[in-house]
Amino acid sequence: MASLANNLKAKKETLWNLYLEDFLLSGRVEGKKSSTLKWYKEYLTPFVKFLDQEGLNQATLRKYVNSLFERLKVDTVQLYVEIIDSKKR
């Protein structure tokens, strides 16, 4: 386990980044369009960075969505939330 952590640090990857890459790879295997996968990556990368700093729990999710409302329109926030929600399927 320690060697995995060292490898992640050396590559500047986090566990959340690995989850994101796995999610995108799964989408590719399932036949999702490259434009859809690009869109997912664009929307999920900021979320992954947020999780790297804050961790994952219900309060963190609320905090992230609230931060989106501070800078984005309601419809755009809804898109972010829908994409985040698709990760758990």
Buried (B, 14 or more C-beta within 10 A) or exposed (E): EEEEEEEBEEEEEBEBBBBBEEBBEEBEEEEBEEEBBEBBBEBBEEBBEBBEEEEEEEEBBEEBBEEBEEEEEEEEBEBBBEBBEEEEE
